[in-house]
Amino acid sequence: MLQARIQGKIGVLEKMMLFTRSRSILVACSLVLLLFLTSCGGGKSDPSRWNNAQQQTTSRPTAKPTTNPQSGGKFNKFFPSASGEYQLVFAQEKTGFAEAKLKKGGQEVATLSINDVANNASAADKFKQSTKKIGGYPAVNQGSTITAILVGNRYQVKAMSKGAAFTESDREQWLQKFNLRGLSSLK
């Protein structure tokens, strides 16, 4: 009888040990499964700053030119003619831009240019606050050596002094010598 009791207690102890071992194995398997799931992307992460930057740049509409700029060669006929002791030498011509150097006695005294600002709103915006007009067009001074006008809300005509001898008054006179009416009708 004592032997049966001892065997009964041993059986209970074995069952308890088996249950404890099974529980340990179950916990270990659960941890391994949890680790596997989180490493496979089971967890959700916050978007990084790179994702935000990517979204901002790709979702922003790109500014597309609304009008094709004029060929620089079309501007040459609107420049003033050389007269008296002045010479006009065309220096640069590219799409939307033409430039000529004004010389007196062989020395460059100013640069004259026409720039098509049809697709450059910021270049045209500076004339909105202008209270000055030259030849009937809004004018601005840029520093002490540049005077510019906006013709037909599209063409910036500019005179830039190369020295103090070519004054603001000289720049204004030369800007009025351009064929401004013809330039304003250029489409």
C-alpha positions in Angstrom: 0.0 0.0 0.0 2.8 2.3 0.8 4.4 1.5 -2.5 1.2 2.4 -4.3 1.1 5.7 -2.6 4.7 6.5 -3.4 4.1 5.5 -7.1 1.0 7.7 -7.1 3.0 10.7 -5.8 5.8 10.1 -8.3 3.2 10.0 -11.1 1.8 13.4 -9.9 5.3 14.8 -9.7 6.0 13.6 -13.3 2.8 15.1 -14.6 3.7 18.4 -12.9 7.2 18.4 -14.3 5.9 17.6 -17.8 3.3 20.4 -17.5 6.1 22.8 -16.4 8.4 21.7 -19.2 5.5 22.1 -21.8 4.8 25.6 -20.5 8.4 26.6 -21.0 8.5 25.2 -24.5 5.2 27.0 -25.3 6.6 30.4 -24.0 9.9 29.9 -26.0 7.9 29.0 -29.2 5.7 32.1 -28.7 8.7 34.4 -28.4 10.3 32.9 -31.5 7.1 33.4 -33.4 6.7 37.0 -32.2 10.3 37.8 -33.3 9.7 36.3 -36.7 6.5 38.3 -37.3 8.0 41.6 -36.3 11.1 41.1 -38.4 8.9 40.4 -41.4 7.2 43.7 -41.2 4.4 42.8 -38.9 5.0 46.0 -37.0 4.0 49.3 -38.5 6.6 52.1 -38.6 6.1 55.8 -38.8 7.0 57.4 -42.2 10.5 58.8 -42.2 11.4 62.4 -43.0 12.7 61.1 -46.4 9.2 59.7 -47.2 7.7 63.0 -46.3 10.2 64.9 -48.5 9.6 62.5 -51.3 5.9 63.0 -51.1 6.1 66.8 -51.0 8.3 67.0 -54.1 6.4 64.5 -56.2 3.0 65.8 -55.3 3.8 69.5 -56.0 2.9 70.5 -59.5 5.8 71.5 -61.6 5.9 75.0 -63.1 5.7 74.5 -66.9 6.4 77.3 -69.2 3.2 78.9 -70.4 4.7 80.6 -73.4 7.8 79.9 -75.5 10.3 82.7 -75.2 11.1 84.6 -78.3 14.3 83.9 -80.2 17.0 86.4 -79.3 17.5 87.3 -83.0 14.0 88.8 -83.1 15.0 91.5 -80.6 17.9 93.0 -82.6 15.7 95.2 -84.8 14.2 96.9 -81.6 17.6 98.1 -80.3 18.5 101.8 -80.9 20.6 102.7 -83.8 24.1 103.9 -83.2 24.4 107.6 -83.6 27.0 110.3 -83.3 30.0 109.2 -81.3 28.3 106.0 -80.1 28.7 102.6 -81.6 26.4 99.6 -80.9 28.0 96.2 -81.0 25.8 93.1 -80.6 27.4 90.8 -78.1 25.0 88.0 -77.2 21.9 86.4 -78.5 20.1 83.4 -77.2 16.6 82.3 -76.7 14.7 85.0 -74.9 17.6 87.3 -74.6 19.7 89.7 -76.7 22.5 92.1 -75.5 24.6 94.8 -77.2 27.5 96.9 -75.9 27.3 100.6 -76.2 30.7 102.2 -77.0 31.9 105.7 -77.0 35.3 106.5 -78.4 36.1 102.8 -78.5 35.3 102.4 -74.7 32.3 100.4 -73.5 30.1 102.8 -71.6 26.9 100.7 -71.2 25.3 97.4 -71.9 21.8 97.4 -73.4 19.6 94.3 -73.3 16.2 92.8 -74.0 15.0 89.9 -71.9 11.8 87.9 -72.5 10.3 87.3 -69.0 7.1 85.6 -70.1 8.0 82.6 -68.0 9.7 84.4 -65.2 7.0 85.9 -63.0 9.4 87.2 -60.4 11.3 89.3 -63.0 8.1 91.0 -64.0 6.8 91.4 -60.4 9.4 94.0 -59.5 7.7 96.4 -61.9 4.3 96.1 -60.2 5.3 98.6 -57.4 6.9 101.0 -59.8 5.8 104.6 -59.7 8.2 105.7 -62.4 7.6 105.4 -66.2 10.0 105.7 -69.1 8.4 105.9 -72.5 5.1 105.1 -70.9 6.3 101.8 -69.4 7.0 101.0 -65.7 10.6 101.5 -64.8 12.8 100.5 -61.9 16.4 101.3 -60.9 18.4 98.3 -59.8 21.3 99.7 -57.7 23.0 102.7 -59.0 24.0 101.4 -62.4 20.9 99.7 -63.9 17.7 101.1 -65.1 15.0 98.7 -66.6 11.6 99.0 -68.0 8.9 96.4 -68.7 7.4 96.6 -72.2 4.1 94.9 -72.9 4.2 93.0 -69.6 6.7 90.7 -71.2 10.0 92.2 -72.3 12.5 93.7 -69.8 14.6 96.3 -71.5 17.6 97.2 -69.5 20.5 99.7 -69.6 23.5 99.1 -67.4 26.2 101.7 -66.9 29.8 100.5 -67.1 31.1 103.6 -65.3 30.0 106.7 -63.5 30.2 108.8 -66.7 27.1 107.1 -68.1 24.5 108.4 -65.7 20.9 107.5 -64.8 19.7 110.2 -67.2 21.8 108.6 -70.0 20.3 105.2 -69.3 16.8 106.6 -69.5 17.5 108.4 -72.8 18.9 105.3 -74.3 16.0 103.2 -73.1 13.6 105.6 -74.9 15.7 105.1 -78.1 14.6 101.4 -78.3 11.6 100.7 -80.6 9.4 100.1 -77.6 6.1 100.2 -79.5 7.3 97.7 -82.0 8.7 95.5 -79.2 5.3 95.6 -77.3 3.6 94.2 -80.3 6.0 91.3 -80.7 4.1 88.1 -80.1 
